[in-house]
Amino acid sequence: MESPTHDLKGLFDQLGLDSSQKAIDDFIDSHSLRDDKKLIDAEFWSPQQAGFLKEQLREDADWARVVDDLNLRMHQTH
């Protein structure tokens, strides 16, 4: 059985955020992270959003690859 394929649009939908390409790009541009700040510890997430992201990474779940991609993009923008 093949794993589901997820993308940033789907992740933003899961997080309850606007998932249009412009909104995703704007979010990433306006929420860049310092090298010493973990994505899951960023103060702009609600507790539910942070919990979802943390769980996906910890469990190496279906969304983990997309969460890693978001993390990378948010650290590259500063």
N, CA, C and O of each residue as an XYZ file, in Angstrom:
312
protein
N       0.841     -1.188      0.000
C       0.000      0.000      0.000
C       0.881      1.245      0.000
O       1.861      1.324      0.741
N       0.529      2.197     -0.822
C       1.302      3.409     -0.948
C       0.878      4.442      0.094
O      -0.303      4.560      0.423
N       1.862      5.189      0.609
C       1.562      6.255      1.561
C       0.873      7.402      0.841
O       1.129      7.641     -0.339
N       0.004      8.109      1.541
C      -0.638      9.271      0.922
C       0.404     10.339      0.583
O       1.400     10.494      1.290
N       0.167     11.060     -0.486
C       1.059     12.145     -0.869
C       0.452     13.448     -0.369
O      -0.672     13.805     -0.723
N       1.210     14.144      0.450
C       0.745     15.414      1.005
C       1.606     16.544      0.465
O       2.730     16.326      0.012
N       1.062     17.756      0.519
C       1.794     18.929      0.076
C       1.540     20.081      1.048
O       0.760     19.956      1.992
N       2.219     21.214      0.795
C       2.071     22.361      1.699
C       0.632     22.870      1.747
O       0.150     23.263      2.809
N      -0.056     22.868      0.608
C      -1.460     23.303      0.598
C      -2.269     22.447      1.572
O      -3.043     22.978      2.368
N      -2.094     21.143      1.514
C      -2.812     20.247      2.410
C      -2.425     20.451      3.862
O      -3.273     20.374      4.751
N      -1.137     20.715      4.110
C      -0.691     20.969      5.487
C      -1.330     22.239      6.037
O      -1.781     22.267      7.182
N      -1.367     23.280      5.229
C      -1.993     24.522      5.678
C      -3.485     24.309      5.931
O      -4.046     24.885      6.863
N      -4.128     23.482      5.104
C      -5.529     23.131      5.355
C      -5.656     22.424      6.709
O      -6.543     22.747      7.499
N      -4.778     21.469      6.972
C      -4.790     20.734      8.247
C      -4.621     21.672      9.433
O      -5.216     21.470     10.491
N      -3.804     22.698      9.243
C      -3.527     23.649     10.326
C      -4.601     24.731     10.442
O      -4.545     25.571     11.340
N      -5.570     24.709      9.541
C      -6.645     25.700      9.578
C      -6.216     27.061      9.061
O      -6.781     28.084      9.447
N      -5.220     27.076      8.189
C      -4.699     28.328      7.631
C      -5.101     28.454      6.172
O      -5.422     27.462      5.517
N      -5.082     29.682      5.668
C      -5.345     29.921      4.253
C      -4.316     29.130      3.446
O      -3.114     29.250      3.682
N      -4.784     28.330      2.507
C      -3.887     27.446      1.778
C      -3.682     27.848      0.315
O      -3.213     27.048     -0.494
N      -4.037     29.089     -0.015
C      -3.729     29.554     -1.374
C      -2.213     29.714     -1.482
O      -1.542     29.940     -0.474
N      -1.672     29.600     -2.683
C      -0.219     29.700     -2.852
C       0.304     31.037     -2.346
O       1.354     31.089     -1.706
N      -0.421     32.122     -2.628
C       0.011     33.446     -2.152
C       0.025     33.494     -0.628
O       0.964     34.027     -0.038
N      -0.997     32.946      0.013
C      -1.056     32.956      1.475
C       0.078     32.125      2.078
O       0.669     32.518      3.084
N       0.378     30.987      1.470
C       1.483     30.147      1.966
C       2.800     30.906      1.839
O       3.584     30.960      2.787
N       3.042     31.491      0.666
C       4.278     32.259      0.463
C       4.366     33.429      1.426
O       5.426     33.678      2.000
N       3.263     34.155      1.614
C       3.246     35.288      2.543
C       3.503     34.827      3.975
O       4.246     35.476      4.711
N       2.894     33.712      4.373
C       3.090     33.185      5.723
C       4.566     32.855      5.950
O       5.147     33.237      6.967
N       5.156     32.156      5.011
C       6.561     31.769      5.149
C       7.452     33.010      5.176
O       8.374     33.088      5.987
N       7.189     33.974      4.302
C       7.990     35.204      4.266
C       7.876     36.003      5.558
O       8.855     36.608      5.996
N       6.705     36.015      6.170
C       6.502     36.840      7.367
C       6.751     36.097      8.680
O       6.656     36.696      9.751
N       7.066     34.815      8.613
C       7.311     34.045      9.828
C       8.651     33.307      9.760
O       8.758     32.158     10.191
N       9.664     33.972      9.219
C      10.961     33.304      9.121
C      11.487     32.990     10.523
O      11.199     33.698     11.488
N      12.253     31.924     10.604
C      12.764     31.452     11.891
C      14.280     31.562     11.952
O      14.975     31.312     10.967
N      14.779     31.938     13.114
C      16.223     31.943     13.351
C      16.708     30.497     13.365
O      15.928     29.570     13.582
N      17.985     30.322     13.135
C      18.562     28.976     13.107
C      18.362     28.221     14.412
O      18.250     26.995     14.415
N      18.316     28.956     15.527
C      18.208     28.293     16.833
C      16.757     28.063     17.279
O      16.519     27.597     18.394
N      15.793     28.388     16.418
C      14.371     28.242     16.773
C      13.770     27.065     16.023
O      13.818     27.009     14.794
N      13.206     26.127     16.769
C      12.544     24.982     16.141
C      11.174     25.397     15.621
O      10.486     26.222     16.224
N      10.798     24.818     14.505
C       9.487     25.097     13.921
C       8.372     24.855     14.932
O       7.461     25.673     15.061
N       8.437     23.744     15.643
C       7.357     23.383     16.568
C       7.312     24.279     17.801
O       6.314     24.291     18.522
N       8.389     25.031     18.050
C       8.440     25.931     19.205
C       8.123     27.382     18.851
O       8.149     28.253     19.721
N       7.827     27.643     17.588
C       7.538     29.020     17.175
C       6.279     29.519     17.880
O       5.297     28.790     18.022
N       6.329     30.766     18.314
C       5.249     31.327     19.126
C       3.980     31.638     18.349
O       2.943     31.905     18.957
N       4.031     31.612     17.025
C       2.839     31.958     16.252
C       1.877     30.783     16.069
O       0.770     30.983     15.569
N       2.263     29.566     16.458
C       1.336     28.429     16.357
C       0.390     28.402     17.551
O       0.775     28.759     18.665
N      -0.828     27.985     17.316
C      -1.734     27.713     18.434
C      -1.247     26.419     19.085
O      -0.482     25.680     18.467
N      -1.668     26.128     20.309
C      -1.272     24.860     20.929
C      -1.661     23.644     20.087
O      -0.918     22.665     20.030
N      -2.814     23.703     19.439
C      -3.269     22.592     18.613
C      -2.376     22.427     17.374
O      -2.010     21.311     17.007
N      -2.038     23.539     16.747
C      -1.175     23.485     15.567
C       0.208     22.942     15.932
O       0.740     22.070     15.245
N       0.782     23.460     17.011
C       2.106     23.003     17.448
C       2.071     21.522     17.800
O       3.003     20.785     17.479
N       1.004     21.083     18.458
C       0.858     19.677     18.817
C       0.780     18.785     17.590
O       1.390     17.717     17.554
N       0.033     19.221     16.587
C      -0.077     18.451     15.345
C       1.292     18.324     14.680
O       1.695     17.229     14.286
N       2.005     19.443     14.554
C       3.321     19.413     13.912
C       4.288     18.510     14.669
O       5.011     17.714     14.069
N       4.294     18.643     15.991
C       5.191     17.836     16.819
C       4.877     16.348     16.677
O       5.784     15.526     16.545
N       3.601     16.013     16.704
C       3.196     14.610     16.591
C       3.605     14.024     15.240
O       4.084     12.892     15.167
N       3.417     14.792     14.186
C       3.784     14.308     12.850
C       5.275     14.007     12.762
O       5.675     12.997     12.183
N       6.088     14.874     13.331
C       7.536     14.654     13.310
C       7.936     13.494     14.216
O       8.735     12.645     13.821
N       7.397     13.455     15.404
C       7.760     12.420     16.376
C       7.402     11.027     15.866
O       8.167     10.079     16.042
N       6.238     10.910     15.234
C       5.760      9.618     14.750
C       6.268      9.292     13.343
O       5.982      8.222     12.805
N       7.026     10.226     12.752
C       7.437     10.089     11.356
C       6.220      9.718     10.506
O       6.259      8.810      9.676
N       5.148     10.456     10.748
C       3.846     10.194     10.133
C       3.800     10.679      8.685
O       4.778     11.204      8.151
N       2.644     10.490      8.073
C       2.460     10.852      6.662
C       2.822     12.302      6.355
O       3.316     12.605      5.268
N       2.580     13.186      7.300
C       2.828     14.617      7.075
C       4.270     15.026      7.381
O       4.640     16.169      7.111
N       5.085     14.147      7.927
C       6.427     14.520      8.393
C       7.279     15.141      7.294
O       7.979     16.124      7.541
N       7.234     14.592      6.094
C       8.049     15.129      4.999
C       7.647     16.571      4.675
O       8.505     17.415      4.414
N       6.344     16.847      4.692
C       5.857     18.196      4.385
C       6.203     19.153      5.521
O       6.556     20.305      5.270
N       6.108     18.695      6.756
C       6.489     19.522      7.906
C       7.983     19.853      7.817
O       8.384     20.984      8.087
N       8.792     18.881      7.446
C      10.227     19.128      7.258
C      10.467     20.164      6.165
O      11.325     21.035      6.306
N       9.708     20.067      5.076
C       9.839     21.028      3.982
C       9.471     22.435      4.451
O      10.165     23.400      4.132
N       8.386     22.551      5.204
C       7.986     23.851      5.746
C       9.065     24.389      6.665
O       9.405     25.570      6.599
N       9.604     23.541      7.515
C      10.682     23.936      8.424
C      11.869     24.491      7.639
O      12.405     25.547      7.976
N      12.268     23.790      6.615
C      13.389     24.230      5.791
C      13.112     25.578      5.146
O      13.952     26.478      5.178
N      11.948     25.708      4.571
C      11.597     26.980      3.908
C      11.535     28.142      4.893
O      11.931     29.259      4.559
N      11.044     27.890      6.099
C      10.921     28.972      7.073
C      12.280     29.372      7.655
O      12.435     30.486      8.155
N      13.242     28.491      7.595
C      14.601     28.823      8.052
C      15.443     29.452      6.956
O      16.478     30.049      7.253
N      15.043     29.339      5.725
C      15.807     29.899      4.609
C      15.439     31.344      4.310
O      16.162     32.014      3.573
N      14.352     31.839      4.850
C      13.863     33.163      4.457
C      14.494     34.322      5.214
O      14.250     35.479      4.872
N      15.296     34.042      6.232
C      15.866     35.189      6.978
C      17.206     35.578      6.466
O      17.815     36.516      6.980
